């Protein structure tokens, strides 16, 4: 048996060693692992953008695990699940995802996720975080599906108001809508814009809402009707195929009417699909997050870090920034929850409650998003709603406007 004094010295040495280890930045801690499910589309209508959006959110998770989670004693294990942007496929995969990952949070892709899981997530106790704008059919209190941006109708209503001011005059802006009945999300966006037009007849006038295939090839007939109706801008918030078909139709008609897109089918991706960025000269994109311009910004610097240190192979564009923003506000909410509740026994419900308890600041997301203050009245922030507008000028992707006020859009 050892001498009591020897045992005491050993205990002190052990305690000192533990204290020293805890004091060293980056010292290894016992890790608690939690699952994060990534809903993706590598074989459906967004297969062309998924490598950019998907890889950037994965890189954010890798960064957080290495530089933040390791110090908190938490690792987020993630896995992609290909839903083909299809509600039935999403619903079919969900039981297996839940069983395999036991996720405390899910990163969604779009409308089919909302349609498939909106009623299930409260019972499952798992919040779903989006990168996209919101939807009218999900605009209800106490939601488990969270959007960092207002609805698509909000975003483009702001852009229409800005475009009208740029044009000048008191006449309403004449707007055409290209949509598709293939997804409830697409129909919802069109209905939201129509509601805004109905409530604000001095701001915009809808020339026609065109419903077409989910990936149309020729829209010449439909676009000709819009041009004859005096359309001043065509809003397309479906996918890049619809943008390309609309641009081809406008070119065939020798029309210079601009199109306006969102982030998931924005100018760089649509330009690439159309044969080059110069194909989108004079067109616009509008959304409630940062713009992937060439200026030296915190978002750009963080992208360069992910590229250099975490093998991010995606180019610097709005789709990559979209994935970065989704990943960043997700990990920051998880981080807040760890600091509030501890690293052990974290749940999806605790993560969601933390979301409402404190904002995610724009500094925390490196400027990819504004400061987000969520409230249970809506699945998106209801204060300080702003959008940014980008365009192509002289073949270059540039910022056209920042912090454009978002007008009131009534529920539809």
C-alpha positions as CSV (number, residue, x, y, z in Angstrom):
1,X,0.0,0.0,0.0
2,X,1.4,3.5,-0.9
3,X,2.2,6.1,1.7
4,X,-0.6,8.7,2.2
5,X,1.7,11.5,1.3
6,X,2.7,9.8,-1.9
7,X,-1.0,9.2,-2.8
8,X,-1.7,12.9,-2.1
9,X,1.0,14.1,-4.3
10,X,-0.2,11.7,-7.1
11,X,-3.7,13.1,-6.8
12,X,-2.4,16.7,-6.9
13,X,-0.3,15.9,-10.0
14,X,-3.3,14.3,-11.7
15,X,-5.5,17.3,-10.9
16,X,-2.8,19.7,-12.1
17,X,-2.5,17.6,-15.3
18,X,-6.2,17.8,-15.9
19,X,-6.3,21.5,-15.2
20,X,-3.4,22.0,-17.6
21,X,-5.1,20.0,-20.3
22,X,-8.3,22.0,-20.0
23,X,-6.4,25.2,-20.1
24,X,-4.7,24.4,-23.4
25,X,-6.7,25.8,-26.4
26,X,-7.9,22.9,-28.5
27,X,-7.1,20.3,-25.9
28,X,-8.9,17.1,-26.5
29,X,-12.2,16.8,-24.6
30,X,-14.5,13.8,-24.3
31,X,-16.9,14.3,-27.2
32,X,-20.6,13.9,-27.4
33,X,-21.8,13.1,-30.9
34,X,-25.1,14.3,-32.4
35,X,-26.6,13.6,-35.8
36,X,-27.3,16.1,-38.5
37,X,-29.3,15.0,-41.6
38,X,-28.7,16.8,-44.8
39,X,-31.6,16.7,-47.3
40,X,-30.2,17.0,-50.8
41,X,-31.0,16.6,-54.5
42,X,-28.2,15.1,-56.6
43,X,-30.6,13.5,-59.1
44,X,-33.6,15.8,-59.6
45,X,-34.2,19.4,-60.7
46,X,-31.4,20.9,-58.5
47,X,-28.7,18.3,-59.3
48,X,-26.8,21.1,-61.1
49,X,-26.6,23.3,-58.0
50,X,-26.2,20.7,-55.3
51,X,-22.5,20.2,-55.5
52,X,-22.0,23.9,-54.7
53,X,-24.7,24.3,-52.0
54,X,-24.1,20.8,-50.5
55,X,-20.3,21.0,-50.4
56,X,-20.3,24.4,-48.8
57,X,-22.6,23.4,-45.9
58,X,-20.5,20.3,-45.4
59,X,-17.4,22.4,-45.2
60,X,-19.0,24.6,-42.5
61,X,-19.8,21.6,-40.5
62,X,-16.2,20.4,-40.8
63,X,-14.9,23.8,-39.7
64,X,-17.2,23.9,-36.7
65,X,-16.3,20.4,-35.6
66,X,-12.6,21.2,-35.8
67,X,-12.5,24.8,-34.4
68,X,-15.6,25.2,-32.3
69,X,-17.2,21.8,-31.4
70,X,-13.9,20.2,-30.3
71,X,-13.5,22.9,-27.6
72,X,-17.1,22.4,-26.5
73,X,-16.9,18.6,-26.4
74,X,-19.4,18.1,-29.2
75,X,-19.1,16.6,-32.7
76,X,-21.8,16.9,-35.3
77,X,-22.0,13.8,-37.5
78,X,-23.7,14.5,-40.8
79,X,-24.9,12.6,-43.8
80,X,-26.6,13.4,-47.1
81,X,-29.9,11.9,-48.2
82,X,-31.0,12.4,-51.8
83,X,-34.7,13.3,-51.8
84,X,-34.7,14.2,-55.6
85,X,-36.6,17.3,-54.5
86,X,-39.7,15.2,-54.3
87,X,-42.2,15.3,-51.4
88,X,-43.1,11.6,-51.7
89,X,-39.4,10.5,-51.7
90,X,-38.7,12.8,-48.7
91,X,-41.6,11.3,-46.7
92,X,-40.5,7.8,-47.7
93,X,-36.9,8.4,-46.5
94,X,-37.7,10.2,-43.3
95,X,-38.4,7.1,-41.0
96,X,-35.0,5.6,-42.0
97,X,-33.2,9.0,-41.6
98,X,-34.7,9.4,-38.1
99,X,-33.7,5.9,-37.1
100,X,-30.2,6.0,-38.5
101,X,-29.1,9.6,-37.6
102,X,-31.3,10.4,-34.5
103,X,-30.8,14.0,-35.6
104,X,-31.0,17.0,-33.4
105,X,-31.4,19.2,-36.5
106,X,-32.1,18.7,-40.2
107,X,-30.8,20.9,-43.0
108,X,-33.5,21.1,-45.7
109,X,-33.5,22.0,-49.3
110,X,-36.9,23.4,-50.3
111,X,-40.6,23.1,-50.6
112,X,-41.0,19.3,-50.8
113,X,-39.3,19.0,-47.4
114,X,-41.9,21.4,-46.0
115,X,-44.8,19.5,-47.6
116,X,-43.5,16.1,-46.5
117,X,-42.3,16.8,-43.0
118,X,-44.2,19.9,-41.7
119,X,-46.7,17.8,-39.8
120,X,-44.2,15.2,-38.6
121,X,-41.4,17.3,-37.1
122,X,-43.3,18.6,-34.0
123,X,-44.0,15.0,-33.0
124,X,-40.5,13.9,-33.7
125,X,-39.0,16.9,-31.9
126,X,-36.6,17.7,-34.7
127,X,-36.3,21.3,-36.1
128,X,-35.5,21.6,-39.9
129,X,-33.4,24.6,-40.9
130,X,-33.6,25.9,-44.4
131,X,-31.3,28.1,-46.5
132,X,-34.2,29.3,-48.6
133,X,-37.0,31.8,-48.2
134,X,-40.3,30.8,-46.6
135,X,-43.6,29.6,-48.0
136,X,-47.1,30.8,-47.5
137,X,-48.5,27.3,-46.7
138,X,-45.8,27.1,-43.9
139,X,-46.5,30.6,-42.6
140,X,-48.0,29.6,-39.3
141,X,-47.0,30.1,-35.7
142,X,-45.0,27.6,-33.6
143,X,-43.3,26.1,-36.7
144,X,-40.6,23.4,-36.6
145,X,-39.4,24.4,-40.1
146,X,-37.2,27.5,-39.9
147,X,-36.2,29.9,-42.7
148,X,-33.5,32.6,-42.3
149,X,-35.3,34.7,-44.9
150,X,-38.9,35.8,-45.4
151,X,-41.1,34.3,-48.1
152,X,-40.1,34.4,-51.7
153,X,-43.1,36.7,-52.3
154,X,-41.7,39.1,-49.7
155,X,-38.3,39.1,-51.4
156,X,-39.6,39.8,-54.9
157,X,-42.1,42.3,-53.7
158,X,-39.2,44.3,-52.4
159,X,-37.4,43.9,-55.7
160,X,-40.5,45.0,-57.6
161,X,-40.8,48.1,-55.5
162,X,-37.1,48.9,-56.1
163,X,-37.4,48.3,-59.8
164,X,-40.4,50.6,-60.0
165,X,-38.5,53.3,-58.3
166,X,-35.6,52.8,-60.7
167,X,-38.0,53.1,-63.6
168,X,-39.8,56.1,-62.3
169,X,-43.4,57.1,-62.8
170,X,-46.6,56.2,-60.9
171,X,-47.9,53.4,-63.1
172,X,-47.7,49.9,-61.6
173,X,-44.8,47.7,-62.7
174,X,-46.1,45.1,-65.1
175,X,-44.9,41.7,-64.0
176,X,-45.0,38.2,-65.6
177,X,-44.6,35.0,-63.5
178,X,-43.1,31.8,-64.8
179,X,-44.1,28.9,-62.5
180,X,-44.9,25.2,-62.4
181,X,-47.6,23.0,-60.8
182,X,-45.0,20.3,-60.4
183,X,-44.1,21.5,-56.8
184,X,-46.4,23.0,-54.2
185,X,-43.6,25.4,-53.4
186,X,-43.6,26.8,-57.0
187,X,-47.4,27.3,-56.9
188,X,-47.1,28.9,-53.5
189,X,-44.6,31.5,-54.7
190,X,-46.8,32.5,-57.6
191,X,-49.9,32.8,-55.3
192,X,-48.0,35.0,-52.9
193,X,-46.9,37.4,-55.6
194,X,-50.5,37.5,-56.9
195,X,-51.8,38.3,-53.4
196,X,-49.3,41.2,-53.2
197,X,-50.4,42.5,-56.6
198,X,-54.1,42.3,-55.5
199,X,-53.4,44.2,-52.3
200,X,-51.1,46.7,-54.0
201,X,-52.5,47.6,-57.4
202,X,-50.5,50.8,-57.6
203,X,-47.3,48.9,-57.2
204,X,-47.5,45.9,-59.5
205,X,-49.8,44.5,-62.1
206,X,-49.6,40.8,-63.1
207,X,-49.7,40.4,-66.9
208,X,-50.0,36.6,-66.6
209,X,-48.9,33.7,-64.5
210,X,-47.6,31.0,-66.7
211,X,-47.6,27.4,-65.4
212,X,-45.3,25.1,-67.3
213,X,-43.3,21.9,-67.0
214,X,-40.9,21.6,-64.1
215,X,-38.0,21.7,-66.6
216,X,-39.3,23.4,-69.7
217,X,-37.4,23.4,-73.0
218,X,-39.4,25.9,-75.1
219,X,-41.5,28.8,-73.7
220,X,-41.6,31.0,-76.8
221,X,-45.4,31.0,-77.1
222,X,-45.9,31.8,-73.4
223,X,-43.3,34.5,-73.3
224,X,-44.7,36.1,-76.5
225,X,-48.0,36.6,-74.7
226,X,-46.1,38.3,-71.8
227,X,-44.2,40.6,-74.2
228,X,-47.4,41.5,-76.0
229,X,-49.0,42.3,-72.7
230,X,-46.3,44.9,-72.0
231,X,-44.4,43.0,-69.3
232,X,-41.5,44.9,-67.8
233,X,-40.0,42.1,-65.7
234,X,-40.4,38.3,-65.5
235,X,-40.0,36.7,-62.1
236,X,-38.8,33.1,-62.2
237,X,-38.3,31.3,-58.8
238,X,-38.5,27.7,-59.9
239,X,-35.1,26.4,-61.3
240,X,-32.3,27.2,-63.8
241,X,-34.0,25.2,-66.6
242,X,-37.0,27.6,-66.5
243,X,-34.6,30.6,-66.6
244,X,-32.8,29.3,-69.6
245,X,-36.0,28.5,-71.5
246,X,-37.3,32.0,-70.7
247,X,-34.1,33.7,-71.8
248,X,-34.1,31.6,-75.1
249,X,-37.6,32.7,-75.8
250,X,-36.8,36.4,-75.1
251,X,-33.8,36.2,-77.4
252,X,-35.9,34.6,-80.1
253,X,-38.4,37.4,-79.8
254,X,-35.6,40.0,-79.7
255,X,-36.9,41.3,-76.4
256,X,-34.8,43.0,-73.7
257,X,-37.3,42.4,-70.9
258,X,-35.2,41.5,-67.8
259,X,-35.8,38.4,-65.7
260,X,-35.4,38.3,-61.9
261,X,-34.5,35.1,-60.1
262,X,-33.9,34.0,-56.5
263,X,-30.7,32.5,-55.0
264,X,-31.2,28.8,-55.8
265,X,-31.6,29.6,-59.6
266,X,-29.6,32.8,-59.5
267,X,-27.5,34.6,-62.2
268,X,-24.2,32.6,-62.0
269,X,-26.0,29.2,-62.1
270,X,-28.5,30.2,-64.7
271,X,-25.8,31.9,-66.8
272,X,-23.7,28.7,-66.6
273,X,-26.7,26.7,-67.8
274,X,-27.4,29.2,-70.6
275,X,-23.8,29.1,-71.9
276,X,-22.2,32.0,-70.1
277,X,-22.7,34.8,-67.6
278,X,-23.0,37.3,-70.4
279,X,-26.3,35.6,-71.4
280,X,-27.8,37.2,-68.2
281,X,-26.8,40.8,-69.0
282,X,-29.3,43.2,-67.4
283,X,-31.1,40.5,-65.4
284,X,-31.5,40.5,-61.6
285,X,-31.5,38.2,-58.6
286,X,-33.0,39.2,-55.2
287,X,-32.9,37.6,-51.8
288,X,-32.5,38.2,-48.1
289,X,-28.8,37.2,-47.7
290,X,-25.3,38.4,-48.7
291,X,-24.2,38.7,-52.3
292,X,-21.2,36.7,-53.6
293,X,-19.5,39.7,-55.2
294,X,-15.8,40.3,-55.6
295,X,-15.5,42.8,-52.7
296,X,-13.4,41.9,-49.7
297,X,-16.0,41.0,-47.1
298,X,-16.1,38.8,-44.0
299,X,-18.2,36.2,-46.0
300,X,-15.5,36.1,-48.8
301,X,-12.7,35.7,-46.2
302,X,-14.5,32.9,-44.5
303,X,-15.1,31.2,-47.9
304,X,-11.3,31.5,-48.6
305,X,-10.7,29.8,-45.2
306,X,-13.0,26.9,-46.0
307,X,-11.3,26.6,-49.4
308,X,-7.8,26.6,-48.0
309,X,-8.3,24.6,-44.8
310,X,-11.4,22.4,-45.3
311,X,-11.1,21.4,-49.0
312,X,-14.1,23.3,-50.2
313,X,-14.0,22.9,-54.0
314,X,-17.1,25.0,-54.8
315,X,-16.6,28.3,-56.6
316,X,-17.5,31.6,-54.9
317,X,-21.1,32.3,-55.9
318,X,-24.5,32.8,-54.5
319,X,-25.2,29.0,-54.3
320,X,-22.0,28.4,-52.3
321,X,-22.8,31.3,-50.1
322,X,-26.3,29.9,-49.6
323,X,-24.9,26.6,-48.3
324,X,-22.5,28.5,-46.1
325,X,-25.2,30.7,-44.6
326,X,-27.4,27.6,-43.9
327,X,-24.6,25.8,-42.3
328,X,-23.4,28.8,-40.2
329,X,-26.7,29.7,-38.6
330,X,-27.4,26.1,-37.9
331,X,-24.2,25.5,-36.1
332,X,-24.4,28.8,-34.3
333,X,-27.9,27.8,-32.9
334,X,-26.5,24.4,-31.8
335,X,-23.5,26.2,-30.3
336,X,-25.9,28.6,-28.3
337,X,-27.8,25.5,-27.2
338,X,-24.7,23.8,-25.9
339,X,-23.6,26.9,-24.0
340,X,-27.1,27.2,-22.5
341,X,-27.9,23.5,-21.8
342,X,-24.5,21.8,-21.8
343,X,-22.9,19.3,-24.2
344,X,-24.8,16.3,-22.7
345,X,-28.3,15.3,-23.6
346,X,-28.9,17.9,-26.2
347,X,-32.2,17.5,-28.1
348,X,-33.8,19.0,-31.1
349,X,-36.4,20.7,-28.8
350,X,-33.6,22.4,-26.8
351,X,-32.0,23.6,-30.1
352,X,-35.3,25.0,-31.3
353,X,-36.0,26.8,-28.0
354,X,-32.6,28.4,-28.1
355,X,-33.3,29.7,-31.5
356,X,-36.1,31.8,-30.1
357,X,-34.2,32.7,-26.9
358,X,-31.3,34.7,-28.5
359,X,-30.5,36.1,-32.0
360,X,-27.9,34.7,-34.4
361,X,-25.8,37.8,-35.2
362,X,-24.5,38.7,-38.6
363,X,-21.0,38.6,-37.1
364,X,-21.6,35.0,-36.2
365,X,-22.5,34.1,-39.8
366,X,-19.6,36.2,-41.2
367,X,-22.1,38.5,-42.9
368,X,-23.8,35.8,-45.0
369,X,-27.0,36.7,-43.3
370,X,-28.3,39.7,-41.4
371,X,-28.8,39.4,-37.6
372,X,-31.7,36.9,-37.2
373,X,-34.3,37.4,-34.5
374,X,-36.8,34.6,-34.6
375,X,-40.2,34.6,-33.0
376,X,-42.8,31.9,-32.8
377,X,-45.4,34.0,-34.8
378,X,-43.7,33.0,-38.1
379,X,-41.1,30.5,-39.4
380,X,-38.9,33.4,-40.5
381,X,-37.6,36.5,-38.8
382,X,-40.3,39.2,-38.7
383,X,-38.1,42.2,-37.9
384,X,-35.7,44.1,-40.0
385,X,-36.5,42.3,-43.3
386,X,-34.2,43.5,-46.1
387,X,-33.2,42.1,-49.4
388,X,-30.1,42.6,-51.7
389,X,-30.2,42.8,-55.4
390,X,-27.5,41.7,-57.9
391,X,-27.2,42.1,-61.6
392,X,-24.9,41.4,-64.6
393,X,-23.4,44.6,-66.0
394,X,-20.8,44.5,-68.8
395,X,-20.6,40.7,-68.3
396,X,-19.7,41.2,-64.6
397,X,-21.7,40.0,-61.6
398,X,-22.2,43.1,-59.4
399,X,-24.3,44.4,-56.5
400,X,-27.2,46.5,-57.7
401,X,-28.8,47.4,-54.3
402,X,-28.4,46.5,-50.7
403,X,-30.7,46.6,-47.7
404,X,-33.8,47.2,-49.8
405,X,-36.8,47.5,-47.4
406,X,-39.3,44.6,-47.6
407,X,-42.9,45.8,-48.0
408,X,-45.8,44.2,-46.1
409,X,-47.1,41.1,-47.7
410,X,-50.4,39.6,-46.4
411,X,-50.8,35.9,-45.9
412,X,-52.3,34.1,-48.8
